[in-house]
Amino acid sequence: MKKKKKKNISSVIASSSKKAFLKTHFSKKHSNPPENLVPENWKEAQAAINITKKERRKIAQQLEFGSRVEKRKQGLRPIGNVSLEEYVKRRDDNLAQLNPVVLDNPNFLAVEEDVNHSKLGSSVSNSRVAPRNPRLAVYGGTLDDISEFFSSGNYDPSTAQKSEGPRKLFTKDEKTLLNRRIPDLAAATSGKWQPLHTLAASGEFYLVNVLLKHCSDVNVPDKEGLTALHKAILCKKHAIFNYLLRESANPFVRDKEGATLMHYAVHTASSQMIKILLLYNVDINLADNDGWTPLHVAVQSRRTDIVRLLLIKGADKTLKNRDGLTPLDLCLYSGRDTRTYELIKLMKQFPSHPKLV
């Protein structure tokens, strides 16, 4: 029993000593503040990094203009160590170097009137510039000159009553012609020059529209057999070309030599107009009076892009002209160079009877 009591007492003492040790240990730990791992200036640095462009501009302006204001303030500060006499002496020395003109008691020389320089104002001494008269610069004379003219014998009061007023711009016949609502196009045309052709070639879309509204024939040819569509193609006016086709222009028209619109589109190397004509079912293999197809013209122009487009769209490379030459023969007659080799290679790559795309 005594041994058990001794063990209990020793265990109680040990537990109490452990508790006391833990209390003292934790109290020492919590008495010291925790260590701050974030730097002191971290917030300021983060704010400087996240600043916007607008705020940077404002800060730069404040720094610039603030420094200017401080410099001005420093320049206006009184000099403490310099006496008043030294300051006055320094100011007088600076003014003496500048040689200022003192006008407290000016002594002007006598003005000499000159007949030749009376209109330019009275002349002053050599040290001053003669004053300018703005009325003289605008009207070419002064009020004194006008009064002198009226008092002289050259003035005739009856001449003011004979004035006919401003000249009229139009006569009566010209006004009647201009007041017509429908223009007389027959009088303003010739065999070679048609108003619709000229406007289509120049690209005047609005005026072309006005002419067509006044019952102008969209397919009227000139003496060479060219229509407004030909002029639009030759001048590369794509908008006018599309507009004329929408206004029922004939896409199958031919000139006097039998050339179609496809020949002219290939001649100007306009791939866009070629595609539009194909949409209107224009024959790509139709030859002119000399047997030349659009492919012959494309080979002659030595444009590989146009030749490729025509071959893709179904152009027949076996057709011959009146001289018995195919487009491939024209390539061989064109001379030995890189472009000729490219054209021959392109012609031989495609089959003789390609399928229409």
C-alpha positions as CSV (number, residue, x, y, z in Angstrom):
1,M,0.0,0.0,0.0
2,K,2.7,2.4,0.9
3,K,4.5,1.7,-2.4
4,K,1.3,2.4,-4.3
5,K,0.8,5.7,-2.5
6,K,4.4,6.7,-3.3
7,K,3.9,5.9,-7.0
8,N,0.7,8.0,-7.1
9,I,2.4,10.9,-5.4
10,S,5.4,10.7,-7.8
11,S,3.1,10.6,-10.9
12,V,1.1,13.6,-9.7
13,I,4.4,15.5,-9.1
14,A,5.6,14.6,-12.6
15,S,2.4,15.6,-14.3
16,S,2.3,18.9,-12.4
17,S,5.9,19.6,-13.4
18,K,5.1,18.9,-17.1
19,K,2.2,21.2,-17.0
20,A,4.3,24.0,-15.5
21,F,7.0,23.5,-18.1
22,L,4.5,23.6,-21.0
23,K,2.9,26.7,-19.6
24,T,6.2,28.5,-19.3
25,H,7.3,27.4,-22.7
26,F,4.0,28.5,-24.5
27,S,3.9,31.7,-22.6
28,K,7.4,32.6,-23.8
29,K,6.5,31.8,-27.4
30,H,3.3,33.8,-27.4
31,S,4.9,36.7,-25.6
32,N,7.1,37.4,-28.7
33,P,5.2,38.8,-31.8
34,P,5.1,36.6,-34.9
35,E,7.7,37.4,-37.6
36,N,6.3,39.4,-40.6
37,L,7.5,37.8,-43.8
38,V,6.0,40.5,-46.1
39,P,8.4,43.4,-46.8
40,E,7.6,46.8,-45.3
41,N,7.4,48.6,-48.7
42,W,5.5,45.8,-50.5
43,K,2.2,47.7,-50.8
44,E,3.9,50.7,-52.2
45,A,5.8,48.6,-54.7
46,Q,2.7,46.8,-55.7
47,A,0.8,50.0,-56.2
48,A,3.6,51.4,-58.3
49,I,3.6,48.3,-60.5
50,N,-0.2,48.3,-61.0
51,I,-0.4,52.0,-61.8
52,T,-2.3,52.9,-65.0
53,K,-1.0,54.8,-68.0
54,K,-3.3,57.7,-67.2
55,E,-2.0,58.0,-63.6
56,R,1.6,57.8,-64.9
57,R,0.9,60.7,-67.3
58,K,-0.5,62.7,-64.4
59,I,2.5,62.0,-62.2
60,A,4.9,63.0,-65.0
61,Q,3.0,66.2,-65.6
62,Q,3.0,67.1,-61.9
63,L,6.8,66.4,-61.8
64,E,7.5,68.5,-64.9
65,F,5.3,71.5,-64.1
66,G,6.1,71.3,-60.4
67,S,9.8,71.6,-61.1
68,R,9.2,74.6,-63.4
69,V,7.2,76.3,-60.7
70,E,9.9,75.7,-58.1
71,K,12.5,77.1,-60.4
72,R,10.5,80.2,-60.9
73,K,10.0,80.6,-57.2
74,Q,13.7,80.2,-56.6
75,G,14.4,82.9,-59.2
76,L,12.0,85.3,-57.5
77,R,13.4,84.9,-54.1
78,P,15.3,88.0,-52.8
79,I,19.1,87.7,-52.5
80,G,19.8,87.9,-48.8
81,N,23.6,88.5,-48.9
82,V,23.6,91.2,-51.6
83,S,23.0,94.8,-50.5
84,L,20.7,97.2,-52.3
85,E,23.5,99.3,-53.7
86,E,25.2,96.3,-55.3
87,Y,21.8,95.3,-56.8
88,V,21.2,98.7,-58.3
89,K,24.8,98.8,-59.7
90,R,24.3,95.4,-61.3
91,R,21.0,96.4,-62.8
92,D,22.5,99.6,-64.3
93,D,25.4,97.6,-65.8
94,N,23.0,95.2,-67.5
95,L,20.9,98.0,-68.9
96,A,24.0,99.7,-70.2
97,Q,24.9,96.6,-72.2
98,L,21.4,96.5,-73.7
99,N,21.4,100.2,-74.8
100,P,17.7,100.8,-74.3
101,V,15.9,103.5,-76.2
102,V,14.7,106.1,-73.7
103,L,11.5,107.9,-74.9
104,D,11.0,110.2,-71.9
105,N,12.1,113.3,-73.8
106,P,12.1,112.3,-77.5
107,N,13.7,114.7,-80.0
108,F,12.2,114.0,-83.4
109,L,13.6,115.6,-86.5
110,A,11.5,117.9,-88.7
111,V,9.4,115.9,-91.1
112,E,10.3,116.6,-94.8
113,E,7.3,116.1,-97.0
114,D,8.0,114.4,-100.3
115,V,5.6,114.4,-103.2
116,N,6.5,110.9,-104.3
117,H,6.1,109.4,-100.8
118,S,2.9,111.3,-99.8
119,K,0.7,108.2,-100.3
120,L,2.9,106.1,-98.0
121,G,2.5,108.4,-95.0
122,S,4.7,111.1,-93.6
123,S,8.3,110.0,-93.1
124,V,9.8,110.3,-89.6
125,S,13.5,110.5,-88.5
126,N,15.9,107.9,-89.6
127,S,15.7,106.1,-86.2
128,R,12.0,105.3,-86.6
129,V,10.1,103.3,-89.2
130,A,7.5,105.1,-91.3
131,P,4.0,104.2,-90.1
132,R,1.8,102.2,-92.5
133,N,-1.6,103.2,-93.7
134,P,-3.9,100.1,-93.8
135,R,-6.5,101.9,-95.9
136,L,-3.9,102.6,-98.5
137,A,-3.0,98.9,-98.7
138,V,-6.6,97.8,-99.1
139,Y,-8.2,100.6,-101.3
140,G,-5.1,101.9,-103.0
141,G,-5.7,105.4,-101.7
142,T,-6.8,107.4,-98.7
143,L,-9.8,109.7,-98.0
144,D,-7.7,112.7,-99.0
145,D,-7.1,111.2,-102.4
146,I,-10.9,110.7,-102.8
147,S,-11.7,114.2,-101.8
148,E,-9.0,115.6,-104.1
149,F,-10.5,113.6,-107.0
150,F,-14.0,114.9,-106.4
151,S,-12.7,118.5,-106.2
152,S,-10.7,118.2,-109.4
153,G,-12.1,118.7,-112.9
154,N,-11.7,115.1,-113.9
155,Y,-14.8,114.0,-112.0
156,D,-18.0,113.7,-114.1
157,P,-21.2,113.0,-112.1
158,S,-23.1,111.8,-115.2
159,T,-20.9,108.8,-115.7
160,A,-22.4,107.1,-112.5
161,Q,-25.9,107.1,-114.1
162,K,-24.7,105.2,-117.2
163,S,-23.7,102.0,-115.4
164,E,-25.3,98.9,-117.0
165,G,-24.8,96.7,-113.9
166,P,-23.3,93.2,-113.8
167,R,-23.1,91.3,-117.1
168,K,-25.6,88.4,-117.4
169,L,-24.2,84.9,-117.6
170,F,-26.8,83.3,-119.9
171,T,-28.8,84.6,-122.8
172,K,-32.5,83.8,-123.4
173,D,-31.7,81.0,-125.9
174,E,-29.2,79.5,-123.5
175,K,-31.8,79.6,-120.6
176,T,-34.4,77.8,-122.7
177,L,-32.0,75.1,-123.6
178,L,-30.9,74.6,-120.0
179,N,-34.5,74.6,-118.7
180,R,-35.3,71.4,-120.7
181,R,-35.9,68.5,-118.4
182,I,-35.0,65.9,-121.0
183,P,-31.6,66.4,-122.5
184,D,-31.2,66.4,-126.3
185,L,-28.6,63.6,-126.7
186,A,-28.9,63.4,-130.5
187,A,-27.4,66.9,-130.8
188,A,-24.6,66.2,-128.4
189,T,-23.3,63.0,-130.1
190,S,-21.3,62.0,-133.1
191,G,-20.4,58.8,-134.8
192,K,-17.3,58.2,-132.7
193,W,-18.2,59.9,-129.4
194,Q,-21.3,58.8,-127.5
195,P,-22.2,60.5,-124.2
196,L,-22.9,57.1,-122.6
197,H,-19.6,55.7,-123.7
198,T,-17.6,58.7,-122.5
199,L,-19.3,58.6,-119.0
200,A,-18.8,54.8,-118.8
201,A,-15.1,55.2,-119.6
202,S,-14.6,58.0,-117.1
203,G,-16.5,56.1,-114.3
204,E,-19.2,58.6,-113.7
205,F,-21.7,56.3,-112.1
206,Y,-24.4,58.9,-111.2
207,L,-24.4,60.5,-114.7
208,V,-24.6,57.1,-116.4
209,N,-27.7,56.3,-114.3
210,V,-29.3,59.7,-115.2
211,L,-28.7,59.0,-119.0
212,L,-30.2,55.5,-118.8
213,K,-33.3,57.0,-117.0
214,H,-33.8,59.4,-119.9
215,C,-34.3,56.4,-122.2
216,S,-30.8,56.3,-123.5
217,D,-30.0,53.1,-125.4
218,V,-27.6,51.0,-123.3
219,N,-26.4,49.0,-126.4
220,V,-25.8,51.9,-128.8
221,P,-22.6,51.3,-130.7
222,D,-20.1,53.8,-132.2
223,K,-18.8,53.7,-135.7
224,E,-16.2,51.0,-134.6
225,G,-18.9,48.7,-133.2
226,L,-18.0,49.3,-129.6
227,T,-20.7,49.7,-126.9
228,A,-20.6,51.1,-123.4
229,L,-19.6,47.7,-122.1
230,H,-16.5,47.7,-124.3
231,K,-15.5,51.1,-122.9
232,A,-16.0,50.0,-119.3
233,I,-13.9,46.9,-119.9
234,L,-11.1,48.8,-121.6
235,C,-11.0,51.4,-118.8
236,K,-11.3,48.8,-116.1
237,K,-14.5,50.3,-114.5
238,H,-15.8,47.2,-112.7
239,A,-18.7,49.0,-111.1
240,I,-20.0,50.5,-114.4
241,F,-19.5,47.1,-116.1
242,N,-21.7,45.3,-113.5
243,Y,-24.3,48.1,-113.5
244,L,-24.6,48.0,-117.3
245,L,-25.1,44.3,-117.3
246,R,-27.8,44.6,-114.6
247,E,-29.5,47.3,-116.9
248,S,-29.9,44.7,-119.7
249,A,-26.7,45.4,-121.7
250,N,-26.0,42.7,-124.3
251,P,-23.1,40.6,-123.1
252,F,-22.9,38.7,-126.5
253,V,-22.2,41.8,-128.6
254,R,-19.3,41.8,-131.1
255,D,-17.3,44.6,-132.7
256,K,-16.7,45.0,-136.4
257,E,-13.8,42.4,-136.3
258,G,-16.0,39.9,-134.6
259,A,-14.3,40.1,-131.2
260,T,-16.4,39.4,-128.2
261,L,-16.4,41.0,-124.8
262,M,-14.3,38.0,-123.6
263,H,-11.5,39.1,-126.0
264,Y,-11.5,42.6,-124.5
265,A,-11.6,41.3,-120.9
266,V,-8.6,39.0,-121.6
267,H,-6.9,41.9,-123.4
268,T,-7.1,44.1,-120.3
269,A,-6.2,41.0,-118.1
270,S,-9.3,41.5,-115.9
271,S,-9.9,38.2,-114.2
272,Q,-13.0,39.5,-112.4
273,M,-14.7,40.6,-115.6
274,I,-13.8,37.2,-117.2
275,K,-15.6,35.4,-114.4
276,I,-18.7,37.7,-114.6
277,L,-18.9,37.1,-118.4
278,L,-18.8,33.4,-117.8
279,L,-21.7,33.8,-115.3
280,Y,-23.7,35.3,-118.2
281,N,-22.9,32.2,-120.4
282,V,-20.5,34.0,-122.8
283,D,-18.7,31.4,-125.0
284,I,-15.0,31.2,-123.9
285,N,-14.0,29.5,-127.2
286,L,-15.7,31.9,-129.6
287,A,-13.2,33.2,-132.2
288,D,-13.2,36.5,-134.0
289,N,-13.1,37.0,-137.8
290,D,-9.3,36.0,-137.9
291,G,-9.9,32.8,-135.9
292,W,-8.3,34.1,-132.7
293,T,-9.9,32.9,-129.5
294,P,-9.5,34.6,-126.1
295,L,-6.8,32.0,-125.3
296,H,-4.8,33.2,-128.3
297,V,-5.0,36.7,-126.9
298,A,-4.0,35.6,-123.4
299,V,-1.0,33.7,-124.8
300,Q,0.0,36.8,-126.8
301,S,-0.2,39.0,-123.7
302,R,2.0,36.4,-121.9
303,R,-0.1,36.5,-118.8
304,T,0.2,33.1,-117.0
305,D,-2.6,33.9,-114.6
306,I,-5.1,34.7,-117.3
307,V,-4.1,31.6,-119.3
308,R,-4.5,29.4,-116.2
309,L,-7.9,30.8,-115.6
310,L,-9.1,30.3,-119.1
311,L,-7.8,26.7,-119.1
312,I,-9.5,26.0,-115.8
313,K,-12.8,27.4,-117.1
314,G,-12.7,25.2,-120.2
315,A,-10.8,27.0,-123.0
316,D,-9.9,24.7,-125.9
317,K,-6.1,24.9,-126.6
318,T,-6.4,22.9,-129.8
319,L,-8.3,25.5,-131.8
320,K,-6.4,27.1,-134.7
321,N,-6.6,30.6,-136.2
322,R,-6.6,31.4,-139.9
323,D,-2.9,31.0,-140.0
324,G,-3.2,27.5,-138.6
325,L,-1.6,28.3,-135.3
326,T,-2.8,27.0,-131.9
327,P,-2.1,28.9,-128.7
328,L,0.9,26.5,-128.1
329,D,2.3,27.4,-131.4
330,L,2.1,31.1,-130.4
331,C,4.1,30.2,-127.3
332,L,6.9,28.7,-129.4
333,Y,7.0,31.7,-131.7
334,S,7.3,34.1,-128.7
335,G,11.0,33.5,-128.2
336,R,13.1,31.6,-125.7
337,D,12.7,33.0,-122.2
338,T,11.4,32.1,-118.7
339,R,7.8,33.3,-119.4
340,T,7.6,31.3,-122.6
341,Y,8.7,28.1,-120.7
342,E,6.1,28.8,-118.0
343,L,3.4,29.2,-120.6
344,I,4.4,26.0,-122.5
345,K,4.5,24.1,-119.2
346,L,1.1,25.4,-118.3
347,M,-0.4,24.5,-121.7
348,K,0.8,20.9,-121.5
349,Q,-0.3,20.3,-118.0
350,F,-4.0,20.6,-118.9
351,P,-5.8,18.0,-121.0
352,S,-6.9,18.7,-124.5
353,H,-10.6,18.6,-123.7
354,P,-11.0,19.7,-120.1
355,K,-14.2,19.4,-118.3
356,L,-16.0,22.6,-117.6
357,V,-15.6,23.8,-114.0
